[in-house]
Amino acid sequence: MTTSCYIHIPFCDDICSYCDFCKIYKKSGNVIKYLNALEQEIKNNYQEEVLKTIYIGGGTPSSLSLEELKQLFSILEHLKKDKKIEYTIECNIESITREKLELFLQKGINRISIGIQTVDEKSIQKLNRHHTKEQVLDTIKLVKEVGFSNINVDFMYAFPWQTKEMFLNDLQFFTSLEVPHISTYSLILEDHTILGNKQLSPINEELEVWMFQTIQEQLSKLGYHHYEVSNFAKPNYESKHNLVYWNNEPYYGFGVGASGYVNHIRYENTRSIQAYEQGRTILEQHIVSKREDMENECILGLRKMKGISKDIFKEKFHKEIEEVFPIKTLKEKQLLEEKNGFLFIPKDKIYISNEILIEFLA
């Protein structure tokens, strides 16, 4: 049964120089026309399940006006919601207002995810973001004042120009915000982004590893649980929605550029706003084979610090995981560990997890 749903809102006031998500300048897009297409996609595909998580991402959902947001929430009334639903919306500092926050609260939103990335002035400029440190402090205070306690902030590091001092200043600032969830991302210079097109050299690998390990150490000292490669949470504040992805469970993906996994079919929606608004929604889809499903179970599961449950693997696939993957070899090489029936990548090997996954699948 599908009990989670992702909603993509592609509109942004500005395009960040590192972003390769499906997005469009808000001033050049017809929001109402897009929302009408979104409503039609939901009506055509949603099977009336009671949802335990909804995540409104983007783009920048908070860039919508108050009236546009009211139309969005009116559309989402079609979705049946569990009484204990985790209901998240992504926001940027510059587009958060008291009126929008009060609307979110009224419509059942109970988790706010705020894109900040950095408060270093040089980095803000190079990433084409537009907030200040003072704005961040004022906004976080406002979000708490209005009544939200479940708050995530995005923290980015490993910029080509970043020094240890710049990094430590950012880290100190983020930990001072006293929010229960922090998502951390090292910058990837993606093709077809502004930074990617500048042919910049990535940061020194040793420095990046040091930054990652410093984040682990500092957040652990402050009571954050490192529960997934990029995510840290205070107790009971783990992202239930993102755990659906990492647990290889089904979810709807609605909106341009969204992807979903329903009834053993993985699908990707078109990234063309025009095609989407004309109802040509799905770009490609395929039925997931048993072998692919087992691989996904492991690739996604090994992102979690807790790892893969051997019992759940056997229950899902009627095979011992050791029959399918080279577990013994990886354990002998100390690239995998086992504890309480879970297989996981050791903490000191997380930064080479991609290499471990390649060997795992081989």
N, C-alpha and C positions, 0 to 999 in steps of 0.2 A: 504494500500500500504506500502511496506517495503522500507524505505528510509535511513536506517542506516546499517552499516556493521562493524563487528569486525573481525580482522585478527590475528590469533595466530602464533607467531614465538617462538618455544619452546627452542631455543638454548641459553645457558649461558656459560660464561667463567668460572664461579664458581657457586656453589650452596649455597645460603644463608641458614643459619641454621634454620630459621623460616618458610621457604617457602614450601607451599604444592600445588603450581600451577603445571601444567603439564610442565615439563622441562627436558632437557637433556644436558650433557656436550657437548659443541660445538665440542671439539676435537674428540669425539667418534661418532659423527653423520655425515651423508652425507647431507649437506645443499642443494645441487643441486637436489638430489633425492627427498628430502622433498618438495622443491619449485615446482618441476614438479607435485607432487601429489596435492599440493595446487591449482595449476593452473587447474588441471582436476576437482577438487571439485567445483571450481568457475564456470567453463564452464558448469558443469552438473546441477547446481542449481540456479545460478543467473538469474533473470527474466528481466534483462535490465532496471530496474527502475533507475531513476536519484537519486543519493544518496546525502543526505544533511550532513551526517557525516560518516567518516571512522576512525577507531581507530586500529592502529597496536600495539598489546601488546605482552606480553610474560610471561616467558622467558625474554630475553634481545634482542630485535630487533637490537639495535645498535652494538651487538657483531658480526654481519655479516660483512664480508669484503666489501670493496667498490664494487667489482665486483658482489658479492652475492646480495648486496642491489640493484644494477642496474637490476639484473634479477628479483628481487621481484617487483620493480616498473614497469618493463616491463609487468609482469603478471597483475598488478593492473590497467594497461591501459585498460583492458577489462571492467572495471567498469565505468559507466557514472557518472559524477560528476556535482553537482549543482555549479553555478558560485560563490555562497556564502558558499561553503562547509567548515565545520570544519574538518580538516584533521590532525590527531594526530599520533605521533609515540613516543613510550616509549624508554628511553635511560638510561644507567648507566654512571656515571661520568667517569669511567676508559676507556670506549670505544667510547667516543665522540671525534671526530677530526674535524678540520676545513673543510676537504674535504668531510666528511660525511654530515656535516651541510649544506654545499653549495649544495650538491646533493639533500638533503631533500627540500631545498628551490626551487631548479630547478624543482623538481617533484611535487610541489604544497603543500607540507606539510606546515601548518601554525600554528601548535601548538606542542610544545615539552613538554613531561612529563618526569621528571627526578627523578629516584629513588635515594634518598640520605639516608633517614631514620634517621640518626644521624651523628654528627661529634665528639661525645665523643669517645676518643681513646679506652677505655675499651669496650664500647658497639660495636664499629666497629669490634673489634676483635672477640667478642662473637657472633656477627651476621654473621661472615665470609664474611665481606665486606672489600674493599681494597682501599678506597679513604682516602685522608687527608683533613683537613679543607682548606688548601691552594689550593688543587686541585679543590675543590668545588667552591671556590671564582673565580679561574682562568677560570673554565669551564662556570660558569654562565655569566661571563664577555664576554667570547668568543661567547656564544650563542646569546647574545644581539648584539654584534659587527657584527655578520654575518647577522643579520636582523630579528631575532625572538623577538616578544614582548609578544606573548601569551604563557606563560611558567608556567607549574605546577611543584611543587616539593612535593615529598612524605616525610612526617614527622612522625616518629614512636615514641611511648612513652610507659610507663608502663612496662618497663623491670623488671624482678624479682630483679635485682641488682641495680636498678636506685634509686638514692636519689633525694630529692627536688632540691638540688643544680645542679646536673647533668641535670635534666630536664629543669630547668630555663636557664641554659647556652645554651642548645640546642635550646630552644624556642627563646631566644634572637638572636641566630645566624640565624635561619630561617627567622625571621622577618626582619633582616638586609639585606637580599638578594634582597629585593624590586622586587619580582615577583608578578604577579596579581592573582595567584591561589595557594592555599596550601591544599593538602589532608592530613588528620591526621588519624592515625590508632593506637589504643592501641594494643600491642602485644598479640596475641592469641597463646597459646602453643598447636599447632595442633598435632594430632597423626601422626606418620610416618614422622616427621621432626626431625632434629638433636636435637633441643632444646626440642621438645616434648618427645623424647626418654630418655632425661636426668632426667626425673621425677622432674623438678624444680617446686617450689611452685609459683603460680601467685602472683603478687604484691598485697599488702594490698588494699582492695576494697575502703576504705575511701581515701587512697592516690591517687588511680586511678581517683576517682570522682573529687578530688581536681585538679588534672592535667587537666582533661577535662574542668572543669569550668574555670581554669586559661587560657587555650587556647582560650576559648570563649571570655573571658574578654579582653585579650591582643589583639587578632586579631580584635575584634570589635572596639577597641580604634584606631586602625591603618587603619580603613576604609574598612575592609573586611566584606562582607556580609555572614553570616552563613546560607547557603541556603539548605544544606543537612547535615544529622547527622555528617558525616566525612569531609565535604568540605566547604571551605571558599574562596570567590572570591571578587575581586574588581568589581565595577559596570561593567556589560556587559562582564565579563570574566567567567561566569558560564560554566561548561562543557556541551555543547549541546548534545554530545554523551551520557554521563552518564544520562542526564535527560531523554533520550529515555527509558532507563531501568526503572527509577523511575516513569515515566509516564505510564508504562505498555504498551508501544508501540512496534510494531514488529521490528525485526532486524535480519540480517544474522549473523551467526557465522561460520567462515571458519577456518580450521586448526585443528590439533590434540588437543583434550581436550576442544575445543570451544563449546559453547552452543548457540542456536538461538531460535527465536520465529517468525514463518512465517505461515501465513494462519491458525491461531488458533492452530498451532502445536508447542509445545515446544520440542526441541531435544537436545541431548548431543552427541558430537562426541567421538569416542574411545580415550583413553589416551595412546594407544599402537602405537608408531611410526611405527612399522613394519606393523601392520594391516592397519594403515592409508595409508602408502605408497603402499600397495597392493590394495587400493581402497575400503577396508571395513571401510567406514567412520563413519557412524552413529552407536552409541552404543545403544541408546534407544530414542524413541520418543512417544509422546502421544497427543491426541486431548484434548485441554483444555475445560473442561465443563464450563457452564455459572457460576456455583457457584464458581469454582476454579478461573475463570477470575475475578469475583467480589472480591474474597479474595486477589488475587494478586494486584488488583487495590488499595486496602487499605493497604496491607503490604508494598508495594513499595512506595505508595503515602505518607504514614506517615513517611517515611525517610526524606521527604522534610520538611523544617521548615514551608513552606507555607501550607503544608498539602494536603488534598483531596478536590477537587472541587465537591460540591454537585451537581451542574448543569451538569458537565461533567459525573459524575456517572449516573445521571438520563438519560442523552442523550445516554450513551453507553448501559445501561442495562434496561431502561424503568421501573425503580423502584426507589422510594425514598430510600436513604441509610439507613434511620431509620427503614424501613420495613425489612431490612436484618440483620443489626448489632445492638448491644445494645448501641446505641449512647447516649440515655438519661441517662442510668446508669453510663456510663463512664464520662459524663459531670457533673453529680451530685457528683461523686467521685473526680472531678477536675483532671481527667487523660486525658481528652480531652477538648479543647476549640474550639469555633467557632467565626470566624470573616470574614465579607464580603463574606459569602457563602463558606468558607473553614473550614474544620475540621482539627485540628492539635494538636500534643502533646505539652504541655506547655514547654517553654525553660528549666525550672528548673526540668522537669521530663524526659528529653531526655535520661539521663543515665540509666533509668529503662524502656526504650522503649520496650525491649523484653518482659518484664512482662506485659506491657500494651497491646501489640499485642496478647499475649496468651489470655488475658481476652476479648479482642476485638473479636477474632475468636470464643471464647467459647459461 
